[in-house]
Amino acid sequence: MPTIELETRIAAPVERVFDLCRSIEAHTESTSRSDERAIGGRTSGLIGLGEHVTWSARHFGIRWRLTSRIVAFDRPRHFRDSMVEGVFARFDHDHWFHPDGDGTRAVDRFDYTSPLGVLGRIADALVVRRHLERFLDERMQTIRRLAESDGWRRFLPTA
């Protein structure tokens, strides 16, 4: 079971970063390289506890579908999305948010199992893990850019 952990320092309030990470539209913008879009379940707005979203995305030149559900939610500290259907044998993606001075330290922990047993483990070692690390990092760099500018206003209520 590979685990990827990524830490990102963001000069923005923890509540803003938390909500951007659960915004369907911000997620779509942050994953534009894989043409990711919400096609089922919660398809817009801020996803919350018990809700699910089905994503369609292109990775390795193939269009995939994946459904995940928010199974833990403690705003603004943590939420977990877990795959309920998709290409992986399983995954849990924890999003942790820690106040850090005048900003936020965001930690992504992606724990997964690839399908196909030994073949899946070989694919992890050769390409999958590196692809996922890059994917998660690019996503968080977009979240950082949005949170540290006025870009967040396009995705979050200002009240």
C-alpha positions as CSV (number, residue, x, y, z in Angstrom):
1,M,0.0,0.0,0.0
2,P,1.9,3.1,-1.2
3,T,1.4,6.3,0.7
4,I,2.2,9.8,-0.7
5,E,2.5,12.7,1.7
6,L,2.8,16.2,0.4
7,E,3.1,19.4,2.5
8,T,2.3,22.9,1.1
9,R,2.8,26.2,2.9
10,I,0.1,28.7,1.8
11,A,0.0,32.4,2.9
12,A,-3.8,32.4,3.5
13,P,-6.2,31.7,6.3
14,V,-6.9,28.0,7.1
15,E,-10.6,28.3,6.4
16,R,-10.0,29.6,2.9
17,V,-7.6,26.9,2.1
18,F,-9.8,24.2,3.5
19,D,-12.8,25.4,1.5
20,L,-10.9,25.8,-1.7
21,C,-9.8,22.2,-1.4
22,R,-13.4,21.0,-1.2
23,S,-14.7,23.3,-4.0
24,I,-15.7,21.3,-7.0
25,E,-14.9,24.2,-9.4
26,A,-11.5,24.9,-7.8
27,H,-10.7,21.2,-8.1
28,T,-11.6,21.3,-11.8
29,E,-9.4,24.3,-12.3
30,S,-6.5,22.7,-10.4
31,T,-6.7,19.5,-12.5
32,S,-7.1,21.1,-15.9
33,R,-4.1,19.2,-17.3
34,S,-6.0,15.9,-16.9
35,D,-9.3,17.5,-18.1
36,E,-11.0,16.5,-14.9
37,R,-14.7,17.3,-14.5
38,A,-17.5,16.4,-12.1
39,I,-20.1,14.3,-13.9
40,G,-22.1,12.8,-11.0
41,G,-23.1,13.3,-7.4
42,R,-22.1,16.8,-6.2
43,T,-21.0,18.6,-9.4
44,S,-20.7,22.1,-8.1
45,G,-20.1,24.1,-4.9
46,L,-18.5,22.9,-1.7
47,I,-18.6,19.1,-1.1
48,G,-19.4,18.0,2.5
49,L,-19.7,15.0,4.7
50,G,-21.5,12.1,3.2
51,E,-21.6,13.6,-0.3
52,H,-19.9,11.9,-3.3
53,V,-18.6,13.1,-6.6
54,T,-17.9,11.2,-9.8
55,W,-15.0,12.5,-11.8
56,S,-14.1,11.9,-15.4
57,A,-10.4,12.6,-16.2
58,R,-7.7,11.7,-18.7
59,H,-4.6,10.1,-17.3
60,F,-2.0,8.2,-19.5
61,G,-4.1,9.1,-22.5
62,I,-7.1,7.1,-21.2
63,R,-10.4,8.6,-19.9
64,W,-11.2,7.2,-16.4
65,R,-14.1,7.5,-14.0
66,L,-13.7,7.6,-10.3
67,T,-16.3,8.2,-7.5
68,S,-15.2,9.3,-4.1
69,R,-17.2,10.1,-0.9
70,I,-16.4,12.5,1.9
71,V,-16.2,10.1,4.9
72,A,-14.6,12.4,7.5
73,F,-15.1,16.1,7.9
74,D,-13.9,18.5,10.6
75,R,-13.8,22.1,9.2
76,P,-11.3,23.6,9.0
77,R,-8.9,21.0,10.2
78,H,-9.4,17.8,8.1
79,F,-11.5,15.9,5.6
80,R,-11.1,12.6,4.0
81,D,-12.3,11.4,0.6
82,S,-12.4,7.7,-0.1
83,M,-12.9,6.0,-3.4
84,V,-16.1,4.0,-3.7
85,E,-15.7,3.1,-7.3
86,G,-12.9,3.5,-9.8
87,V,-9.6,2.3,-11.2
88,F,-7.8,1.8,-7.9
89,A,-8.3,-1.2,-5.7
90,R,-8.9,1.4,-2.9
91,F,-7.7,4.8,-1.8
92,D,-8.1,7.2,1.1
93,H,-7.1,10.9,0.6
94,D,-6.7,12.8,3.8
95,H,-6.5,16.6,3.7
96,W,-5.1,18.2,6.9
97,F,-4.9,22.0,7.5
98,H,-2.8,23.5,10.2
99,P,-2.6,27.2,11.1
100,D,1.0,28.3,10.6
101,G,1.8,31.8,11.6
102,D,-0.3,34.0,9.3
103,G,-0.9,31.2,6.9
104,T,-1.7,27.5,6.5
105,R,0.3,24.3,6.3
106,A,-1.7,21.9,4.2
107,V,-0.8,18.2,4.2
108,D,-2.2,15.8,1.7
109,R,-1.9,12.1,2.6
110,F,-2.9,9.8,-0.3
111,D,-3.0,6.1,0.7
112,Y,-3.8,3.7,-2.1
113,T,-3.7,0.3,-3.5
114,S,-3.4,-0.2,-7.3
115,P,-5.4,-3.0,-8.9
116,L,-3.8,-6.1,-10.5
117,G,-1.7,-7.3,-7.6
118,V,2.0,-7.7,-8.7
119,L,1.4,-5.9,-12.0
120,G,-0.1,-3.0,-10.1
121,R,2.9,-2.8,-7.7
122,I,5.3,-2.8,-10.7
123,A,3.2,0.0,-12.3
124,D,3.4,1.9,-9.0
125,A,7.2,1.6,-8.9
126,L,7.6,2.6,-12.6
127,V,5.1,5.4,-13.2
128,V,1.9,5.6,-11.1
129,R,3.4,6.9,-7.9
130,R,5.5,9.6,-9.7
131,H,2.4,10.6,-11.7
132,L,0.3,10.9,-8.6
133,E,2.9,12.9,-6.8
134,R,3.1,15.4,-9.7
135,F,-0.7,15.5,-10.0
136,L,-1.2,16.3,-6.2
137,D,1.6,18.9,-6.3
138,E,0.2,20.7,-9.3
139,R,-3.2,20.7,-7.7
140,M,-1.9,22.2,-4.5
141,Q,0.1,24.8,-6.4
142,T,-3.1,26.0,-8.0
143,I,-4.9,26.1,-4.7
144,R,-1.9,28.1,-3.3
145,R,-2.1,30.6,-6.2
146,L,-5.9,31.0,-5.8
147,A,-5.7,31.3,-2.0
148,E,-2.9,33.8,-2.0
149,S,-4.6,36.1,-4.6
150,D,-8.2,37.3,-5.2
151,G,-8.7,34.2,-7.3
152,W,-10.4,32.4,-4.4
153,R,-13.4,34.8,-4.7
154,R,-14.5,33.0,-7.9
155,F,-15.0,29.8,-5.9
156,L,-16.0,30.7,-2.3
157,P,-18.8,32.7,-0.8
158,T,-17.5,36.0,0.6
159,A,-20.0,36.2,3.5
